[in-house]
Amino acid sequence: MLPTGPCDGRVIVHGKPTGVNDMAQLVLGIGVSHSPMLNAAAEDWLLFIERDRLRDHLDKDGNPATYEDLLRRAGPDIAGKIQPDVLAARHAAAMANLVKIRATLREAALDALIVVGDDQDELYDQSNTPCILIYRGETIRNVPLNGGAKGPDWSKRLAARYYEDSEPREYPVDAPLAHHLIDWLIDREFDIACANSVEPGKGEGHAFGFVHNRLYEGDAPPVVPIFMNTYFPPNQASPRRCYRLGQAIAEAVEAYPGEARVGILASGGLSHFTVDEVLDGEVMRALRDKDTKALQSLPRNKLNGGSSEIRNWLVAAGALEHLPLTWIDYQPGYRTPAGTGTGLCFASWS
């Protein structure tokens, strides 16, 4: 059926009046770690040893390892990287980067923000783990933890910062843009799952709550949440698939009728829970150089556990081929003598 519209030559697409050359633009890209280390004070980083000693780990090649395994393999330089003055400097730099990202997001005056993040058994679990899911509801809920987090009290306090303080809150979603992305990507042979609501009592996971509550501090434009299964085998997207998904997202945005200013944000990463400065350095080099071959060829064995969130950056990188990387900063967030922590990375394309 041909679209119909008012007699002034405009058509109505997804409920929006448009002109002939009236198309959306992808004007901003953001990459940002969302580690609970960014919810903590510098002096609290060393507290993470309490949990890191107990959790299951992967080594830098993606092989299962215990904390004791990592401790035995850690280089002699790690002790110097967790001295209080070093941690304070890295923490200060990370906090300054968050301030810079907040300012960049607000100055961009976006009409919509596509958020690429992962879900870690928050909304989706082993009974239903979609590889790629686009959320298309009118709103997405963020709910308080209310004691739902595991671990010691200090850890629960850090986790709570992703979520509302007391009452659930519905954040706006750009549902027409979400539908457009779904249609566009399906036509290009991406098998996209979709959802238009969340189960009662549940809310968005930390990758998305970080954007709403830590970056926008509750005052965000409408978002389009894209959930990537980065963590859980066997249906993790390959690096090449992630990058090509980003390319297709950019094409979809540029074909979307209306003068919308759209951004895309990769939430999470880089390496963790074992910090891998070599891997992180290669990712950043490839981002700077727009080395698409290197980004699409990252070894999949290294993209497991927390480091799997690098996939979210690959989606964003594919979408941002047309924009220069204007700045990037990296802080190797070591927090234990075993070299555990997070490769804290912050970047902007505009």
Secondary structure, DSSP 4 states (H G I P E B T S, - for coil): ------TTS-EEETTEEE-TT-B-EEEEEEEE---GGGGS-GGGGGGGHHHHTTS-EE-TTS-EE-HHHHHHH--TTHHHHTSHHHHHHHHHHHHHHHHHHHHHHHHHT-SEEEEEEE-SSSS-BTTB--SEEEE-SSEEEE---TT-S-S-HHHHHHHHTTS-SSS-EEEEB-HHHHHHHHHHHHHTT---EEES---TT----HHHHIIIIIISTT-PPPEEEEEE--SSTT-PPPHHHHHHHHHHHHHHHHTSBS--EEEEEEES-SSEEE--HHHHHHHHHHHHHT-HHHHHT--GGGS-GGGGGHHHHHHHHHHTTTS-EEEEEEEEEE-STT-EEEEEEEEEE-
